[in-house]
Amino acid sequence: MAGEPMFPRIALIGLGLIGSSIAWAAKRGGLVGHVAGSARSAETLAKAVELGFCDSVHDDPAEAVAGADLVILCVPVGAMENIAKSIAPALKPGAIVSDVGSVKQAVIAAVAPHLPAGVEFIPAHPIAGTEHSGPESGFAELFEGKWFILTPIPGASEAATAKLRAFLEAMGANVDEMTPEHHDLVLAVTSHAPHLIAYTMVGVADHMRRVTSTEVIKYSAAGFRDFTRIAASDPTMWRDVFLNNKDATLEILGRFTEELFALQKAIRAGDGDTLFDYFTHTRAIRRGIIEAGQDTAAPDFGRRPSKPGE
Amino acid sequence: MAGEPMFPRIALIGLGLIGSSIAWAAKRGGLVGHVAGSARSAETLAKAVELGFCDSVHDDPAEAVAGADLVILCVPVGAMENIAKSIAPALKPGAIVSDVGSVKQAVIAAVAPHLPAGVEFIPAHPIAGTEHSGPESGFAELFEGKWFILTPIPGASEAATAKLRAFLEAMGANVDEMTPEHHDLVLAVTSHAPHLIAYTMVGVADHMRRVTSTEVIKYSAAGFRDFTRIAASDPTMWRDVFLNNKDATLEILGRFTEELFALQKAIRAGDGDTLFDYFTHTRAIRRGIIEAGQDTAAPDFGRRPSKPGE
């Protein structure tokens, strides 16, 4: 591509949906020279080579980061601390280290203390993903038009932050900055609580003995199947999210339970006005999301064909 | 089209998403001769004429059903009783009357007592829809590959049931039969409880003062936006569903709350194994739905482009 790459060498530690998508997006844009990848399983490393999104693969994350100008940790939140310890001695002075963890305070606490001076740590989180996981699930367009949140820590280098921001923008992402604390609260609302709720509802359906699993599957189009998509997300990643964003998630779930009880009370009391007003209001929020370009206005996510003649 | 239509004249009472989709599907298949439509608002009637899915429109539902061989009530559950009373004197002897209400016991109780002898009432419910509503939201393909559940009442005519079934199958639907009681329990699991939960979570997000609505919208791709799609459904329809399937919905919500509390306890206690096992199990249910052809396997409902080269 045109001119010098932004980073001559990057290392991706973890080659699942996010790691492999970063590799594809960076290669497509000519943003990087060499992409070194590391993953725990030999199968994942072999898949990365087969699919061609890494130029070198390494069992040992320390080997992958040697000489890298940018290192991105793309492992579940619970694995961040051990990875940070392993790679610390091998990091190149001046290297930028980032991560893609869905929780920021816990990742900062797990990673920052282990990194040597002279390395710039800039925590990040892409608000992008699908319910699929693994090295074959990534694609270059994953970040296009989606948000990447940076949560810089006190004393972070402005130059390094700007450089990382430019890289993410070149992958098609919109970049935003906020404090780690605020990030964890916002994501508890837009992601962590909804995921736990979806997992729970799918679990309830599965446990209902008077309704067969065939029926749950056959009639899932009535709304339930949207929950199952969310509840099909990677179990390891989500276990770690909940264990590491405990306070904010429990706070939101507490509020959720209070409101659910209020609506249940309205149902029990036959209070149609309360229900109607509540549902009218939530409909308006959907419109805001579509207007902001964060979802498709197509009915049912575009699953359906449109009307003849349109 | 080929030969005689199945029904020379049908009447659709209510011309929203479902009513207009039935009209489009019936016309596309040459299943009907004349389509008479009735709706409460003059605007809806004008739209039906403009879009061309009704051959005649009528303010008065009794006028619409006069001479009709098949009458389908496509109004919110709470409006069924008054419609049944209005049309009863005008129904043609031998006519089949059906409905598309999301609740069956309450609709049967509201409609059956008012219908004259010699008319065949066959309650039905299509498991198909989108979050859009109104006469412009319908399309002929809505029922293709989706389930239509019949809940025949004691003494229902087998011939009339078979005739309605053939009509629905000709629109592309799969037809199933179950008791009204079982229907209401199954739908509480796959539809009613998930909708109330989605409405609640969207409401909670909206009420969080420490998280701005801009943030909720910007970062909705993290999971929340799937909830907003469900919570964008028609408020009148859903108010009536909850008021009319109170017992089953409250039972499922009770179970949901119990499981949610168990998972919250696991989060609080740092019990990662419980969370991991739960999430692994729910992932398998998603696979069942895709294998049964009830949803797309495309990542994120196919919102995303696929990987280059695929």
Contacts between the chains, C-beta under 8 A, distances in Angstrom:
chain1	res1	chain2	res2	distance
A	24	B	307	7.1
A	24	B	308	7.5
A	28	B	308	7.3
A	78	B	272	7.7
A	102	B	222	7.9
A	127	B	218	7.8
A	127	B	219	5.0
A	127	B	221	5.1
A	127	B	222	5.0
A	128	B	221	6.3
A	129	B	221	7.9
A	129	B	222	7.7
A	129	B	300	7.9
A	130	B	299	3.4
A	130	B	300	4.3
A	130	B	304	6.6
A	131	B	286	7.2
A	131	B	299	6.7
A	131	B	300	7.0
A	132	B	299	4.9
A	137	B	299	6.8
A	138	B	307	7.3
A	139	B	304	7.1
A	139	B	305	7.1
A	139	B	306	6.4
A	139	B	307	3.8
A	139	B	308	7.3
A	140	B	307	7.2
A	140	B	308	6.0
A	141	B	304	6.5
A	141	B	305	4.8
A	142	B	304	7.0
A	146	B	221	5.8
A	147	B	218	5.9
A	147	B	219	6.1
A	147	B	221	7.4
A	149	B	219	7.6
A	176	B	218	7.4
A	185	B	210	6.2
A	185	B	211	6.1
A	186	B	211	5.2
A	186	B	215	5.1
A	186	B	216	7.8
A	186	B	219	5.9
A	187	B	219	6.9
A	187	B	222	6.3
A	189	B	204	7.3
A	189	B	205	5.0
A	189	B	208	5.8
A	189	B	211	5.2
A	189	B	216	6.4
A	189	B	224	7.2
A	190	B	205	6.9
A	190	B	215	7.6
A	190	B	216	6.0
A	190	B	219	4.5
A	190	B	220	5.7
A	190	B	222	4.8
A	190	B	223	6.8
A	190	B	224	4.2
A	191	B	219	7.4
A	191	B	222	3.4
A	191	B	223	4.6
A	191	B	224	6.5
A	193	B	201	6.7
A	193	B	204	7.6
A	194	B	201	5.7
A	194	B	222	7.8
A	194	B	223	4.3
A	194	B	224	5.1
A	194	B	226	7.6
A	194	B	227	5.5
A	195	B	223	5.3
A	196	B	260	7.4
A	196	B	263	6.1
A	196	B	264	7.9
A	196	B	267	7.8
A	197	B	197	5.9
A	197	B	201	6.0
A	197	B	260	7.1
A	198	B	223	7.4
A	198	B	226	7.9
A	199	B	263	7.2
A	199	B	278	6.3
A	199	B	279	5.7
A	199	B	282	5.3
A	200	B	256	6.1
A	200	B	259	5.0
A	200	B	260	4.7
A	200	B	263	5.9
A	201	B	193	6.7
A	201	B	194	5.7
A	201	B	197	6.0
A	201	B	256	6.1
A	202	B	282	4.1
A	202	B	285	5.6
A	202	B	286	7.9
A	203	B	259	5.6
A	203	B	278	6.0
A	203	B	281	7.1
A	203	B	282	5.7
A	204	B	189	7.3
A	204	B	193	7.6
A	204	B	252	6.7
A	204	B	255	5.1
A	204	B	256	5.0
A	204	B	259	5.4
A	205	B	189	5.0
A	205	B	190	6.9
A	205	B	285	7.4
A	206	B	281	7.0
A	206	B	282	7.1
A	206	B	285	5.9
A	207	B	255	7.4
A	207	B	259	7.6
A	208	B	189	5.8
A	208	B	252	7.7
A	208	B	255	7.4
A	210	B	185	6.2
A	211	B	185	6.1
A	211	B	186	5.2
A	211	B	189	5.2
A	213	B	285	7.4
A	213	B	288	6.9
A	215	B	186	5.0
A	215	B	190	7.6
A	216	B	186	7.8
A	216	B	189	6.4
A	216	B	190	6.0
A	216	B	285	7.3
A	217	B	285	7.5
A	217	B	288	4.8
A	217	B	289	5.1
A	217	B	292	4.8
A	217	B	294	6.2
A	218	B	127	7.8
A	218	B	147	5.9
A	218	B	176	7.4
A	218	B	292	6.5
A	218	B	294	6.7
A	219	B	127	5.0
A	219	B	147	6.1
A	219	B	149	7.6
A	219	B	186	5.9
A	219	B	187	6.9
A	219	B	190	4.5
A	219	B	191	7.4
A	220	B	190	5.7
A	220	B	289	5.0
A	220	B	294	5.1
A	220	B	295	6.9
A	221	B	127	5.1
A	221	B	128	6.3
A	221	B	129	7.9
A	221	B	146	5.8
A	221	B	147	7.4
A	221	B	294	5.6
A	221	B	295	7.4
A	222	B	102	7.9
A	222	B	127	5.0
A	222	B	129	7.7
A	222	B	187	6.3
A	222	B	190	4.7
A	222	B	191	3.3
A	222	B	194	7.8
A	223	B	190	6.8
A	223	B	191	4.6
A	223	B	194	4.3
A	223	B	195	5.3
A	223	B	198	7.4
A	223	B	230	5.4
A	224	B	189	7.2
A	224	B	190	4.1
A	224	B	191	6.5
A	224	B	194	5.1
A	225	B	289	5.4
A	225	B	294	6.2
A	225	B	295	4.7
A	226	B	194	7.5
A	226	B	198	8.0
A	226	B	226	4.8
A	226	B	227	7.8
A	226	B	229	6.7
A	226	B	230	5.9
A	227	B	194	5.5
A	227	B	226	7.8
A	228	B	282	7.3
A	228	B	285	5.7
A	228	B	286	4.3
A	228	B	289	5.6
A	228	B	295	7.6
A	229	B	226	6.7
A	229	B	286	6.6
A	229	B	295	7.4
A	229	B	300	7.7
A	229	B	301	6.8
A	230	B	223	5.4
A	230	B	226	5.9
A	231	B	279	7.3
A	231	B	282	4.2
A	231	B	283	6.9
A	231	B	285	7.4
A	231	B	286	6.7
A	232	B	282	7.3
A	232	B	283	4.8
A	232	B	286	3.6
A	232	B	287	7.7
A	233	B	279	7.6
A	233	B	283	7.7
A	235	B	275	7.8
A	235	B	276	5.2
A	235	B	279	3.7
A	235	B	280	4.6
A	235	B	283	6.6
A	236	B	276	6.7
A	238	B	275	7.3
A	238	B	279	5.5
A	239	B	272	4.9
A	239	B	275	4.5
A	239	B	276	4.6
A	239	B	279	6.6
A	240	B	272	7.7
A	242	B	267	4.8
A	242	B	275	5.9
A	243	B	267	6.9
A	243	B	270	5.8
A	243	B	272	5.6
A	243	B	275	7.4
A	246	B	267	5.7
A	246	B	268	6.8
A	246	B	270	7.8
A	249	B	267	6.5
A	250	B	264	6.2
A	250	B	267	6.4
A	250	B	268	6.5
A	252	B	204	6.7
A	252	B	208	7.7
A	253	B	260	7.0
A	253	B	264	5.7
A	255	B	204	5.1
A	255	B	207	7.4
A	255	B	208	7.4
A	256	B	200	6.1
A	256	B	201	6.0
A	256	B	204	5.0
A	257	B	257	6.8
A	257	B	260	7.1
A	259	B	200	5.0
A	259	B	203	5.6
A	259	B	204	5.4
A	259	B	207	7.6
A	260	B	196	7.4
A	260	B	197	7.1
A	260	B	200	4.7
A	260	B	253	6.9
A	260	B	257	7.1
A	263	B	196	6.1
A	263	B	199	7.2
A	263	B	200	5.9
A	264	B	196	7.9
A	264	B	250	6.2
A	264	B	253	5.7
A	267	B	196	7.8
A	267	B	242	4.8
A	267	B	243	6.9
A	267	B	246	5.7
A	267	B	249	6.5
A	267	B	250	6.4
A	268	B	246	6.9
A	268	B	250	6.5
A	270	B	243	5.8
A	270	B	246	7.8
A	272	B	78	7.7
A	272	B	239	5.0
A	272	B	240	7.8
A	272	B	243	5.6
A	275	B	235	7.8
A	275	B	238	7.3
A	275	B	239	4.5
A	275	B	242	5.9
A	275	B	243	7.4
A	276	B	235	5.2
A	276	B	236	6.7
A	276	B	239	4.6
A	278	B	199	6.3
A	278	B	203	6.0
A	279	B	199	5.7
A	279	B	231	7.3
A	279	B	233	7.6
A	279	B	235	3.7
A	279	B	238	5.4
A	279	B	239	6.6
A	280	B	235	4.7
A	281	B	203	7.1
A	281	B	206	7.0
A	282	B	199	5.3
A	282	B	202	4.1
A	282	B	203	5.7
A	282	B	206	7.1
A	282	B	228	7.3
A	282	B	231	4.2
A	282	B	232	7.3
A	283	B	231	6.9
A	283	B	232	4.8
A	283	B	233	7.7
A	283	B	235	6.5
A	285	B	202	5.6
A	285	B	205	7.4
A	285	B	206	5.9
A	285	B	213	7.4
A	285	B	216	7.3
A	285	B	217	7.5
A	285	B	228	5.7
A	285	B	231	7.4
A	286	B	131	7.2
A	286	B	202	7.9
A	286	B	228	4.4
A	286	B	229	6.6
A	286	B	231	6.7
A	286	B	232	3.6
A	287	B	232	7.7
A	288	B	213	6.9
A	288	B	217	4.8
A	289	B	217	5.1
A	289	B	220	5.0
A	289	B	225	5.5
A	289	B	228	5.6
A	292	B	217	4.8
A	292	B	218	6.5
A	294	B	217	6.2
A	294	B	218	6.7
A	294	B	220	5.1
A	294	B	221	5.6
A	294	B	225	6.3
A	295	B	220	6.9
A	295	B	221	7.4
A	295	B	225	4.7
A	295	B	228	7.6
A	295	B	229	7.4
A	295	B	303	7.6
A	296	B	303	6.0
A	299	B	130	3.4
A	299	B	131	6.7
A	299	B	132	4.9
A	299	B	137	6.8
A	300	B	129	7.9
A	300	B	130	4.3
A	300	B	131	7.0
A	300	B	229	7.7
A	301	B	229	6.8
A	301	B	301	4.0
A	301	B	302	7.2
A	301	B	303	6.0
A	302	B	301	7.2
A	302	B	302	6.4
A	302	B	303	7.0
A	303	B	295	7.5
A	303	B	296	6.0
A	303	B	301	5.9
A	303	B	302	7.0
A	304	B	130	6.6
A	304	B	139	7.1
A	304	B	141	6.5
A	304	B	142	7.0
A	305	B	139	7.1
A	305	B	141	4.8
A	306	B	139	6.4
A	307	B	24	7.1
A	307	B	138	7.2
A	307	B	139	3.8
A	307	B	140	7.2
A	308	B	24	7.5
A	308	B	28	7.3
A	308	B	139	7.3
A	308	B	140	6.1
